[in-house]
Amino acid sequence: MYLIKNGTLYTMDGQGTVQADLRIENGKITEIGQGLSTEGAEVIDASGKTVTPGFVDAHSHVGGIYGPSDETADLNEITNPLTPELDALYGVNPADKRFQTAIAQGITTSCLAPGSANVVCGWVIVLKSAGEARLLKHPAAMKAAMGINPKGCYAPKNKAPMTRMAIANILRGYLRDVQEYMKKKSAAGDDKAKLPPFDLGLEHGIPVLEKKIPLKVHSYMHDMMTVLEAAKDFDILITLDHAQGASDFLEELTDPHVRGVVFGPTSEPLFPGEGGKLDYECCLELDRRGVNVAVMTDGPVTSVNLLVYEMGECVRRGMDPVRALAMVTVNAAKIAGVEDRVGSLTVGKDADILIWSDMPCIATDAKLEQVLIDGKPCYYFCT
């Protein structure tokens, strides 16, 4: 049992920001209040410190992809524009040393997606950076991709999709096929002889059509409107990931089919044209409109502490620091569908906790001093 004493707690829930103690038992947050008893507890003195929920990276490939020559490049199957049957669970190495790098950045949970070479890429998972029971959600989403990635992968092969026309057609065709497959299964009822032939790729699409998981779509600029149109037509939930250029579509993105917008990353070279608009201000404006907005690392090929940098940049553009912190905690957890476990300092939730020397959204010299995952310390900053 641990007791974090006298910290400034950014709970990211209805309690708001409080000066209080926080008790941890059996990996869970069990009590938050002032003057809690220290009896039987190992005390962590957080006086003068900032205490936040562990960061949730809403879009990453850590543990499964680094580059085309890397032996761990196991999350980007560049062989067919339609690979919905694939599953990130089988491409992620939980022992990858980059999870330790993630912990040092404060990332305690990551939404891990197949890469974006294909129009439909496969199932997404949510995994903790450490702990005994690390898998939080499977599946968490179906990954899809628009624009330059599928075009860039298949056009050199003189194979569809070479154009945005083909990408939109392939995506819609897949969703129609899932619809028809579901209708046939429903019509067959209990008569196994009437069931359509089993198709794992179409099976993976059923939770999307049932709105149990979103379609998680790599998209920029006007591609986002193509995805939103499909979401309305098929009545599915979507998240728009990368989303540079979202400031052109602020009102459109308030549509209830949009489960969230995941902006970034901004440390990579910008794609010409579609990815050339670096509009951090869209995070502020979408948040003002009630859109669930987050930022991402797109790791592991991005810079260390990118989430902190992205939060800080949003604050520099006018976002309230607590709302900026929400983009890597409660908002990201909601987008990933794991808000019942992580994303806020709430009694009953997992004790994934960060202790900082200062508020990281504001202080450029804030140091991450300690990380706890499932109530167990797993990182200390050494001076």
RODO-2510 file (C-alpha; in nm, 4 decimals, decimal comma):
residues 383
     n   res          X          Y          Z
     1     m     0,0000     0,0000     0,0000
     2     y     0,1260     0,3479    -0,0905
     3     l     0,0128     0,6913     0,0177
     4     i     0,1030     0,9866    -0,2024
     5     k     0,1067     1,2732     0,0459
     6     n     0,0377     1,6461     0,0013
     7     g     0,0483     1,6600    -0,3778
     8     t    -0,1313     1,8942    -0,6137
     9     l    -0,3585     1,6412    -0,7832
    10     y    -0,4869     1,7093    -1,1326
    11     t    -0,7588     1,4475    -1,1097
    12     m    -0,9060     1,5086    -1,4587
    13     d    -1,2490     1,4225    -1,3221
    14     g    -1,5231     1,6039    -1,1323
    15     q    -1,2957     1,6773    -0,8357
    16     g    -1,0846     1,9071    -1,0486
    17     t    -0,7456     2,0152    -0,9110
    18     v    -0,7026     1,9517    -0,5384
    19     q    -0,4330     1,9643    -0,2745
    20     a    -0,4712     1,6212    -0,1199
    21     d    -0,3392     1,2755    -0,0417
    22     l    -0,4002     0,9687    -0,2557
    23     r    -0,4084     0,6118    -0,1301
    24     i    -0,3191     0,3080    -0,3429
    25     e    -0,4093    -0,0491    -0,2569
    26     n    -0,3876    -0,3600    -0,4762
    27     g    -0,3063    -0,1533    -0,7822
    28     k    -0,6109     0,0719    -0,7508
    29     i    -0,6786     0,4227    -0,6247
    30     t    -0,8822     0,3646    -0,3095
    31     e    -0,9059     0,7063    -0,1424
    32     i    -0,8423     1,0730    -0,2136
    33     g    -0,8627     1,3318     0,0623
    34     q    -0,6767     1,5554     0,3021
    35     g    -0,4933     1,4262     0,6043
    36     l    -0,5285     1,0570     0,5207
    37     s    -0,3801     0,8150     0,7708
    38     t    -0,0318     0,6889     0,6894
    39     e    -0,0712     0,3746     0,9000
    40     g     0,0481     0,0672     0,7130
    41     a     0,1385     0,2667     0,4034
    42     e     0,4662     0,3483     0,2336
    43     v     0,4560     0,7271     0,2057
    44     i     0,5590     0,9110    -0,1104
    45     d     0,6056     1,2765    -0,0208
    46     a     0,4624     1,4862    -0,3038
    47     s     0,4785     1,8204    -0,1230
    48     g     0,5258     2,0935    -0,3812
    49     k     0,4838     1,8383    -0,6615
    50     t     0,2310     1,7983    -0,9420
    51     v     0,0500     1,4634    -0,9563
    52     t    -0,1275     1,3624    -1,2773
    53     p    -0,2778     1,0493    -1,4280
    54     g    -0,0437     0,8416    -1,6404
    55     f    -0,0355     0,9565    -1,9996
    56     v    -0,2384     0,7699    -2,2590
    57     d    -0,0846     0,7790    -2,6059
    58     a    -0,3862     0,7706    -2,8383
    59     h    -0,1891     0,6569    -3,1461
    60     s     0,1349     0,4603    -3,1404
    61     h     0,3198     0,1676    -3,2932
    62     v     0,5636     0,1053    -3,0063
    63     g     0,6649    -0,2573    -2,9787
    64     g     0,5827    -0,3407    -3,3359
    65     i     0,7227    -0,0960    -3,5901
    66     y     1,0296     0,1201    -3,6257
    67     g     1,1467     0,1132    -3,9838
    68     p     1,1541    -0,1105    -4,2924
    69     s     1,4903    -0,2622    -4,1972
    70     d     1,4138    -0,3019    -3,8267
    71     e     1,3578    -0,6567    -3,7058
    72     t     1,0553    -0,5374    -3,5082
    73     a     0,8765    -0,3941    -3,8130
    74     d     0,5762    -0,6154    -3,7532
    75     l     0,2811    -0,3760    -3,7708
    76     n     0,2761    -0,2680    -4,1344
    77     e     0,1770    -0,5404    -4,3804
    78     i     0,2417    -0,3759    -4,7172
    79     t     0,1062    -0,6541    -4,9368
    80     n    -0,2624    -0,5815    -4,9960
    81     p    -0,4706    -0,2641    -4,9619
    82     l    -0,7299    -0,4629    -4,7664
    83     t    -0,5990    -0,6522    -4,4615
    84     p    -0,8826    -0,6251    -4,2053
    85     e    -0,8137    -0,9800    -4,0883
    86     l    -0,4864    -0,8698    -3,9268
    87     d    -0,4551    -0,8028    -3,5550
    88     a    -0,1980    -0,5821    -3,3797
    89     l    -0,2001    -0,8263    -3,0877
    90     y     0,0225    -1,0582    -3,2906
    91     g     0,2629    -0,7865    -3,4062
    92     v     0,3544    -0,6225    -3,0756
    93     n     0,6504    -0,7404    -2,8687
    94     p     0,5682    -0,6500    -2,5066
    95     a     0,9350    -0,6927    -2,4141
    96     d     1,0451    -0,4214    -2,6580
    97     k     1,2841    -0,1841    -2,4804
    98     r     1,0943     0,1100    -2,6262
    99     f     0,8200     0,0586    -2,3688
   100     q     1,0778     0,1672    -2,1112
   101     t     1,1375     0,4792    -2,3162
   102     a     0,7625     0,5372    -2,3172
   103     i     0,7525     0,5078    -1,9375
   104     a     1,0291     0,7676    -1,9081
   105     q     0,8015     1,0006    -2,1070
   106     g     0,5125     0,9362    -1,8695
   107     i     0,3267     0,7117    -2,1148
   108     t     0,1663     0,4363    -1,9103
   109     t    -0,0871     0,3238    -2,1739
   110     s    -0,0674     0,3164    -2,5537
   111     c    -0,3228     0,2597    -2,8285
   112     l    -0,1220     0,0415    -3,0673
   113     a    -0,2324     0,0283    -3,4290
   114     p    -0,1185    -0,1476    -3,7448
   115     g     0,0657     0,0848    -3,9805
   116     s    -0,1062     0,2889    -4,2455
   117     a     0,0104     0,1310    -4,5679
   118     n    -0,3293    -0,0197    -4,6422
   119     v    -0,6774     0,1258    -4,6767
   120     v    -0,8042    -0,1137    -4,4075
   121     c    -0,5180    -0,2318    -4,1891
   122     g    -0,6509    -0,4503    -3,9058
   123     w    -0,7458    -0,4470    -3,5392
   124     v    -0,5990    -0,2079    -3,2809
   125     i    -0,5143    -0,2914    -2,9180
   126     v    -0,4597    -0,0909    -2,5987
   127     l    -0,1594    -0,1991    -2,3926
   128     k     0,0047    -0,0739    -2,0754
   129     s     0,3775     0,0006    -2,0787
   130     a     0,4374    -0,2328    -1,7817
   131     g     0,2549    -0,4482    -1,5292
   132     e     0,1202    -0,7985    -1,4996
   133     a    -0,2092    -0,7683    -1,6915
   134     r    -0,1100    -0,5190    -1,9580
   135     l    -0,3748    -0,5738    -2,2259
   136     l    -0,6600    -0,3310    -2,1573
   137     k    -0,8688    -0,3656    -2,4718
   138     h    -0,8747    -0,6008    -2,7690
   139     p    -0,9989    -0,4931    -3,0128
   140     a    -1,0039    -0,1200    -2,9463
   141     a    -1,0605    -0,0089    -3,3071
   142     m    -1,0185    -0,1040    -3,6712
   143     k    -0,7323     0,0865    -3,8326
   144     a    -0,7794     0,2420    -4,1769
   145     a    -0,5855     0,4952    -4,3814
   146     m    -0,6477     0,7579    -4,6450
   147     g    -0,4285     0,9648    -4,8710
   148     i    -0,0541     0,9596    -4,9143
   149     n     0,0263     0,6343    -4,7320
   150     p    -0,1856     0,3884    -4,9359
   151     k    -0,1184     0,5907    -5,2523
   152     g     0,2550     0,5932    -5,1851
   153     c     0,2661     0,2205    -5,1189
   154     y     0,0603     0,0947    -5,4134
   155     a     0,0966     0,3527    -5,6905
   156     p     0,4623     0,2517    -5,7548
   157     k     0,3341    -0,1024    -5,8070
   158     n     0,0861     0,0288    -6,0653
   159     k    -0,1842    -0,1121    -5,8429
   160     a    -0,4968     0,0351    -5,6851
   161     p    -0,5206     0,2547    -5,4931
   162     m    -0,3245     0,5044    -5,6985
   163     t    -0,5731     0,7834    -5,6243
   164     r    -0,8006     0,9153    -5,3534
   165     m    -1,0914     0,7997    -5,5700
   166     a    -0,9769     0,4415    -5,5369
   167     i    -0,9114     0,4713    -5,1622
   168     a    -1,2652     0,5962    -5,0967
   169     n    -1,4083     0,3212    -5,3176
   170     i    -1,2079     0,0453    -5,1464
   171     l    -1,3076     0,1669    -4,7996
   172     r    -1,6758     0,1888    -4,8880
   173     g    -1,6645    -0,1452    -5,0654
   174     y    -1,5273    -0,3106    -4,7536
   175     l    -1,7976    -0,1567    -4,5327
   176     r    -2,0676    -0,2702    -4,7787
   177     d    -1,9239    -0,6210    -4,7777
   178     v    -1,9395    -0,6302    -4,3970
   179     q    -2,3016    -0,5116    -4,4105
   180     e    -2,3967    -0,7872    -4,6547
   181     y    -2,2078    -1,0484    -4,4527
   182     m    -2,3960    -0,9443    -4,1389
   183     k    -2,7296    -0,9613    -4,3214
   184     k    -2,6556    -1,3130    -4,4430
   185     k    -2,5567    -1,4272    -4,0957
   186     s    -2,8722    -1,2766    -3,9492
   187     a    -3,0927    -1,4342    -4,2155
   188     a    -2,9355    -1,7760    -4,1535
   189     g    -3,0329    -1,7688    -3,7870
   190     d    -2,9574    -2,1031    -3,6256
   191     d    -2,9354    -2,2860    -3,9594
   192     k    -2,5607    -2,3394    -3,9997
   193     a    -2,6112    -2,4641    -4,3554
   194     k    -2,7286    -2,1178    -4,4594
   195     l    -2,4402    -1,9283    -4,3018
   196     p    -2,2041    -1,7528    -4,5446
   197     p    -1,8481    -1,8895    -4,5638
   198     f    -1,6479    -1,7721    -4,2637
   199     d    -1,4401    -1,4623    -4,3463
   200     l    -1,2116    -1,3316    -4,0708
   201     g    -1,1659    -0,9942    -4,2414
   202     l    -1,5417    -0,9382    -4,2522
   203     e    -1,5808    -1,0724    -3,8981
   204     h    -1,3330    -0,8082    -3,7810
   205     g    -1,5533    -0,5418    -3,9358
   206     i    -1,8693    -0,6432    -3,7486
   207     p    -1,7802    -0,4559    -3,4242
   208     v    -1,7296    -0,1432    -3,6368
   209     l    -2,0731    -0,1708    -3,7994
   210     e    -2,2242    -0,2446    -3,4576
   211     k    -2,0582     0,0731    -3,3220
   212     k    -1,8762    -0,1263    -3,0559
   213     i    -1,5387     0,0018    -3,1764
   214     p    -1,4502     0,2954    -3,4025
   215     l    -1,2806     0,3018    -3,7373
   216     k    -0,9464     0,4644    -3,6536
   217     v    -0,8480     0,6497    -3,9698
   218     h    -0,5130     0,7992    -4,0691
   219     s    -0,6367     1,1137    -4,2434
   220     y    -0,5396     1,4689    -4,3332
   221     m    -0,7077     1,7746    -4,4817
   222     h    -1,0124     1,6984    -4,6991
   223     d    -0,9665     1,3219    -4,6489
   224     m    -1,1341     1,3771    -4,3139
   225     m    -1,4536     1,4799    -4,4927
   226     t    -1,4406     1,1670    -4,7076
   227     v    -1,4214     0,9572    -4,3915
   228     l    -1,6976     1,1534    -4,2199
   229     e    -1,9271     1,1072    -4,5190
   230     a    -1,8719     0,7310    -4,5038
   231     a    -1,9317     0,7326    -4,1274
   232     k    -2,2685     0,8985    -4,1780
   233     d    -2,3686     0,6686    -4,4626
   234     f    -2,2802     0,3506    -4,2712
   235     d    -2,3644     0,4908    -3,9256
   236     i    -2,0304     0,4042    -3,7672
   237     l    -1,8003     0,5760    -3,5203
   238     i    -1,4675     0,7146    -3,6383
   239     t    -1,1564     0,8718    -3,4973
   240     l    -0,9554     1,1001    -3,7228
   241     d    -0,5856     1,0494    -3,6573
   242     h    -0,3078     1,2944    -3,7560
   243     a    -0,5796     1,5405    -3,8603
   244     q    -0,3549     1,8220    -3,9800
   245     g    -0,5846     2,0669    -4,1516
   246     a    -0,8694     2,0021    -3,9085
   247     s    -0,9001     2,3776    -3,8540
   248     d    -1,0711     2,3941    -4,1952
   249     f    -1,3545     2,1684    -4,0753
   250     l    -1,4212     2,2683    -3,7143
   251     e    -1,7998     2,2669    -3,7315
   252     e    -1,8186     1,9526    -3,9438
   253     l    -1,6096     1,7604    -3,6891
   254     t    -1,8664     1,8183    -3,4142
   255     d    -2,0725     1,5454    -3,5816
   256     p    -2,1659     1,2692    -3,3321
   257     h    -2,0105     1,0037    -3,5568
   258     v    -1,6697     1,1520    -3,4668
   259     r    -1,5600     0,9793    -3,1465
   260     g    -1,2433     1,1849    -3,1354
   261     v    -0,9693     1,3707    -3,3196
   262     v    -0,6079     1,2690    -3,2525
   263     f    -0,3750     1,5467    -3,3691
   264     g    -0,0073     1,5058    -3,4589
   265     p     0,2681     1,4167    -3,4449
   266     t     0,4593     1,7277    -3,5409
   267     s     0,8195     1,6129    -3,5027
   268     e     0,8238     1,4242    -3,8328
   269     p     0,8819     1,5843    -4,1735
   270     l     0,5527     1,7158    -4,3040
   271     f     0,4028     1,5579    -4,6126
   272     p     0,3774     1,8073    -4,8956
   273     g     0,0279     1,9334    -4,9632
   274     e    -0,2099     1,7270    -4,7522
   275     g     0,0067     1,7248    -4,4393
   276     g     0,1650     2,0648    -4,4804
   277     k    -0,0730     2,2576    -4,2569
   278     l     0,0558     2,2626    -3,9014
   279     d    -0,2524     2,3944    -3,7203
   280     y    -0,2162     2,3334    -3,3464
   281     e    -0,4947     2,5856    -3,2994
   282     c    -0,7427     2,3209    -3,4158
   283     c    -0,6981     2,1434    -3,0791
   284     l    -0,8123     2,4537    -2,8929
   285     e    -1,1048     2,5191    -3,1257
   286     l    -1,2241     2,1588    -3,1358
   287     d    -1,2037     2,1361    -2,7565
   288     r    -1,4118     2,4541    -2,7282
   289     r    -1,6751     2,2883    -2,9445
   290     g    -1,6925     1,9803    -2,7262
   291     v    -1,4988     1,7491    -2,9581
   292     n    -1,2912     1,4874    -2,7796
   293     v    -0,9405     1,5854    -2,8904
   294     a    -0,6064     1,4239    -2,8092
   295     v    -0,2448     1,4381    -2,9259
   296     m    -0,0145     1,1471    -3,0089
   297     t     0,3454     1,0368    -3,0465
   298     d     0,3043     0,8012    -3,3452
   299     g     0,6020     0,6337    -3,1738
   300     p     0,8601     0,5047    -3,1765
   301     v     1,0050     0,7139    -3,4595
   302     t     0,9253     1,0446    -3,2898
   303     s     1,1157     1,2538    -3,0376
   304     v     1,1290     1,1933    -2,6639
   305     n     0,8735     1,3879    -2,4580
   306     l     0,6642     1,4657    -2,7646
   307     l     0,3349     1,4608    -2,5722
   308     v     0,4677     1,7249    -2,3331
   309     y     0,5859     1,9352    -2,6256
   310     e     0,2489     1,9068    -2,8010
   311     m     0,0569     1,9985    -2,4864
   312     g     0,2839     2,2972    -2,4328
   313     e     0,2420     2,4129    -2,7891
   314     c    -0,1359     2,4027    -2,7500
   315     v    -0,1082     2,6099    -2,4309
   316     r     0,1083     2,8584    -2,6215
   317     r    -0,1755     2,8848    -2,8748
   318     g    -0,4235     2,9715    -2,5994
   319     m    -0,5493     2,6407    -2,4582
   320     d    -0,6128     2,6170    -2,0839
   321     p    -0,3345     2,4017    -1,9308
   322     v    -0,5779     2,1595    -1,7673
   323     r    -0,7624     2,1133    -2,0969
   324     a    -0,4240     2,0501    -2,2605
   325     l    -0,3466     1,7859    -1,9980
   326     a    -0,6813     1,6228    -2,0780
   327     m    -0,5552     1,5532    -2,4315
   328     v    -0,3077     1,2954    -2,2996
   329     t    -0,5150     1,1644    -2,0094
   330     v    -0,8947     1,1477    -1,9920
   331     n    -0,9619     1,2463    -2,3553
   332     a    -0,7150     0,9957    -2,4938
   333     a    -0,8572     0,7253    -2,2658
   334     k    -1,2085     0,7951    -2,3964
   335     i    -1,0907     0,7801    -2,7572
   336     a    -0,9217     0,4453    -2,6847
   337     g    -1,2291     0,3182    -2,5018
   338     v    -1,0489     0,2544    -2,1720
   339     e    -1,1747     0,5469    -1,9624
   340     d    -1,3194     0,3010    -1,7097
   341     r    -0,9637     0,1989    -1,6156
   342     v    -0,7269     0,4892    -1,6829
   343     g    -0,7098     0,8569    -1,7724
   344     s    -0,8061     1,0163    -1,4393
   345     l    -0,7205     1,0033    -1,0708
   346     t    -1,0506     0,8526    -0,9634
   347     v    -1,1262     0,6130    -0,6806
   348     g    -1,1610     0,2646    -0,8276
   349     k    -0,9435     0,3247    -1,1315
   350     d    -0,5981     0,1808    -1,1927
   351     a    -0,3210     0,3571    -1,0013
   352     d    -0,1284     0,4754    -1,3077
   353     i     0,0220     0,7955    -1,1709
   354     l     0,2915     1,0495    -1,2592
   355     i     0,4682     1,2755    -1,0096
   356     w     0,6233     1,5899    -1,1586
   357     s     0,8423     1,8650    -1,0229
   358     d     0,5996     2,1144    -1,1794
   359     m     0,2999     2,1308    -1,4127
   360     p     0,4349     1,9897    -1,7424
   361     c     0,1942     2,1867    -1,9618
   362     i     0,3355     2,5136    -1,8345
   363     a     0,6874     2,4717    -1,6965
   364     t     0,9435     2,3928    -1,9652
   365     d     1,1813     2,2593    -1,6999
   366     a     0,9263     2,0283    -1,5335
   367     k     1,0828     1,6916    -1,4557
   368     l     0,8985     1,3619    -1,4411
   369     e     1,0233     1,2332    -1,1060
   370     q     0,8278     0,9126    -1,0577
   371     v     0,5946     0,6788    -1,2482
   372     l     0,3610     0,4231    -1,0953
   373     i     0,1748     0,1665    -1,3041
   374     d    -0,0886    -0,0478    -1,1322
   375     g     0,0269     0,1085    -0,8072
   376     k     0,3877    -0,0047    -0,8415
   377     p     0,6783     0,2381    -0,8892
   378     c     0,8542     0,1633    -1,2166
   379     y     1,0543     0,4790    -1,2870
   380     y     1,2531     0,7309    -1,0842
   381     f     1,4257     1,0388    -1,2197
   382     c     1,7878     1,0405    -1,1119
   383     t     1,9600     1,3796    -1,0809
***
